[in-house]
Amino acid sequence: MQQETRSSVASTLSSVVIDSVDSISAMGAFDRPCCIDIDMDIIFQIIDPTKIAKSCYPLPPPFVDIDGVANIRTIGDFRRSPSVKVNKHLVYRSANPKGITEEGKIQFMERGIKTVVDVRLEHGCDVIPGLPGVQWLSVPSEVQQAESTPQVTEMLENFQTTPLEAFTTTYTMILERSGKAFELFFTHLRDKPNVPVLVHCSVGKDRTGIAIALLLKILGVDDYDIIYDYALSSLGLGSPMPSFISMFDNFNQAYRGNPLGLMDFLSANPATMKATLAIIREKFGGAENYLITHTDLQSADIEKIRENLLLDRVEQKPVE
């Protein structure tokens, strides 16, 4: 009975996201990717983790079940981009997998994942024992001074009062600084297209969300589908949210002082990705230009990635 309840909860949560996104379709709000004036409350309802069962797994696709790994899912179901077809068993995205259980390690190996790319800059890759043959990739971690309590307090106040502005500032900084980390991910896709890869950061929505957005853009995926994929992190983080809140509480006492700001910081509102896609276009000249100017990849490398990942490909230049 308990498992039935959990599945029901997961299905209900999934429908919250799916139904809200589909409600936009009838309005045509995503017909023009650059349109910024829609009410994003229509597309998304923030999930209150205090009202979610402690465990509501297994979550529906595109999520996969690897025990102990939060917010893990594949890419490949594109509602507005039906002509874009990719192998759904090659690219996985998640939160930090360091909490993986012994059962999860078996599930991990069954999926054939042989490369793990950590796109964080301030933290070295967590090499997990018991996963033979897996390559762990990350850039050398940057030595950073721990944020002071006043700095964290100010950051959380920004996320609570002006969350969209706070996210766009943060994501712009990530784009400016993370080229080498993203390059590890895209180089794998160029050189080892048949080797499943997991890309992750801390909670699997910020740096990971940007890396996946860049990939989907160069593959020609519609903004609607990229925004939808990003928003799914609220579902993926729903059940493990208490543990993430506890993790941040242990980092700095300021996180305990502003739980609403922390919740906003951990949210995955579609408006955030919608604005980020606009930044990629307007500030960085599009996803392909970003990769060319912020990594060592060239146009030929990006074209090779398309050839490697796209199935039944129709020759066309992705619209930035």
N, C-alpha and C positions, 0 to 999 in steps of 0.2 A: 504493500500500500504506500509506503514511504517513497519508493522509487517512482511509482505512478504519479505521486504528488509533485516530485521534483521535475519529472518530464513535463507535466502540465504547466508548472511555473515557467520552465524554460520556453515552452511553446508560446505561452502568453507574452513573455517579455519580448520574444522574437517578433511577435505580431505587432507589438507597440511600435517597434522601429519600422517594420515592413509596411504596415498600414499607413503610418504617418508619411513615409517617403512616397508611397503610391498616391497619397492624396494630392501631392504636388503635381503628379503627372497630368491629371485632368485640367489643372490650371495652366499648364504649359510653362511653369516657372523656370524649368531648366532647358527650355528650347534654345535659349541663348546663354552659353556658358559664362559670359562676362556680366550678365545681369546681377546686380548687387542689392536690389531693392525689395526682395521678397521677405515675408515674415517667417523667420526660421523656426518660430514656435510651432508652425504648422507641420514642419518636416520632422520635428523631434520633440520628445518628452524626456527630460532628464530622469533617469531611473534612480529612485531613492534606495540606496543599498540597505537602509535599516528596515525596509519592508520586503526584502528578498530573503528567501530561505537560505540558510548557511551554505547549502549545496544544491545547485539546480542543474547539475550536469547529468547526462551529457547534453550539451547545447546542440542545437540543430546546425546543419551545414550553413556556411562554410567552415564552422568550427570543427575541430577534430579533438579526440579525447586522448591526451597524453597526460597521465596522472601526475599532478604536482606542477604542471606548467600552465600558467594562467594566460588567458586571452590569445590562445593559439588557434590559428585558422589558415586556410589556404586562400588563393585568389583564383578567379576564373569564371564566376557567374556574373555576367554583365547584362543587366536588364535593358539599358539604353544603347548597348554596344554589341548587338547579337552577332555582328560579323567578326568581332574580335574573339578568337578562340585560342585558349592556351591550355597546356597540360596542367590539370588541377593538382597534380601530385609532385610538382617540382619546386614551388616557392611557398614556404611557410613563414609566418610572422607570429611573434609572441612577445610576452613579457620575459624577463630574465628567467631562464630555465633552471636556475641553480636549486630550486626546490623540488626538482623531479624525484619521484619515488622509484623504488626498484621495479614496480609494475610499469611505471611510466618509461623507464629505460627500455623495457621490452617493447613497448608500443612505439617508442622513438626509433629503435632499430628496425622494427617491422616496416616502418615507412621509408626506410632506406636513406634517411638524412645523413649525409656524410660531411657536410660543411656547416659550421655555425659562425655567423658574422655578428659580432657585437659592435653596434654603431655608436656606442657611447664614447666620449672623449676623455672623461675624467675618471674612468674606471677601467682597469685592465680586464681582459676576458676571463670569465670564471670557467676554468677547465674542469669539467665534471668527470670524475673517475667512473669506470664501469660502462663506458660507451666506446668500445674499441673501433679504431679506424676513422674516428671523427676528427676533422681538422677544425681547429678553433682559431678564428681570425679576428684581430682588432688592431687599431693603431696604437702606438705607444701612449699610455695614459698621461694626460697632462697633470702636472703638479699644481694643485689649486688649494688655496687657503679656504678652510671651512667657512661657510657663510655665517656672519654674525647674527645674533638674535634680532637686532634692529633691521638688518638687511632682509631676513626672512619675513619679519613682520610687515615691512613695506611691500615686499613681493606679494604676500597673501592678500593684503589690502587692495593691491592693484587687481588681482584676479577676482576678488569679491566685488569690487565697485565697477571696474571697466574690464571685464574678462576678455572681450574680443580684442581690445587694444593690447592687453597684456600678452595674449597668445600671439598676435601678429608680430609684436616686438620680439618675443622669444623665438618664434619660428624663423623670423628673418635672420636672427643671430645664428641659429642652428644651420641654416642654409649657407651663411657666409663662412662658417667655421668647419663644417663637417664634410667637405669635399673628399678628403682622403679616406674617411671612414666609409662614405657611400661608394667610393671607388672600389673598395674590397668586394662589396656586394655585386656591383655591376661587372667587375672583371671576372668574377666566378660565373656569372650568367653568360659572358662572352666565351670563356674558355672551357667550361664544364657544363654544358646545357643539359646533359642527361643525369647529372648528379643533384639530387634534391638538396636544397639549402634552406636553413632557418636563419632569418634576420631578426634581431631583437635589440631592445634597449632595456630600460628598467621596468616599465609597465606595458610597453609594446604599442604605444599610441603616438608619441611625439616624434622622436627621431625615426623610429620605425615607420610611423605613418607617413612622414615626409619621403623616406626612401621608397616606399611602395607607391606613393603618389607620383613620384618622378618616373618610376618604372611604367606605371599604367599610362601616363601621358605619352611616353615615347612609343608605347604599343598602340596608341590611337584610341584609348578608352575615353568615353564621354565623361565630362565633369560630374554629372549626376551619379555615375557608378563609383567614381573615386570618393565623392562625398559620402555616399552610402557605405562604402567599405570602411572609411574612417569612423563613421558614427557607430559601427558595430562594436567598437572597443568599449562603449558603455555597457553593452550586453556582456562582452567578454570579461569585463572588470567588475561586474555586478556582484557575483558571489564572493570573489576574493578581496573585495574592496576593504573590509575591516582589517585584513592583514596588511594591506598597503598603507592604510591610515596609521596603523601601529608602527610600521616601519619608519614612516616620516616622523611620527611623534618621537621616536628614539633618536632621530638625527638632531633635532633642535626643539627646545621647549616652546618656541614660537608657534610651531605647528599645532600644539595643543590649545593655544590661545585663540586660534581662528579656524575652527573646523569648517565653517562655510567657505572661507577662502581656499582651504585645502581641497574641499570637494570640487570647487570650481577649477582648481589647478589640475585635478585628476579627471575632469570631465572630457568628453569627446563630442562637443556640440558641432553639428554640421556647418554652422556659420564659420567656425574656425578654419575648416578645410576649404570652404568656399573662398574665404579671404586669402588663404595661403596660395591657392591656385592663381588668384589674381596677382599676388606678389610674384610668383614664379614667372608669370607672363610679362608683367609690367616692369619689374625691377631686374629680372635676370634674363629676359628675352626668350622665355619658354624653357621647357625641361631639357630639350636637346642642347640648347645653347648653354644652359647652366652646367650640364655635365662636361661640355667641351671646355668651358672657361674655369671650372672649379675642380676638375680632375684631369688626369692625363689621357682620358679617353678622347678619341677623335670621331668624326662622323662615321667612318668605316666601322669602328668598334660598335657604335650604337646600331648601325644597320645590321651588323652580325648578331647582336642581341635580338633584334626583331626576327631575323631569319631563324634563330635558335628556338625562340619561344612561341612564335605565332604558328598556329595550325591552319591549313587551308587558306593561306595568306592571299589577300587581294592587295596588289601593289597600289599603295596610296600614301601620301605624306600625312602624318598625324597633324591635326589642327591644334596649334598652341593656343 
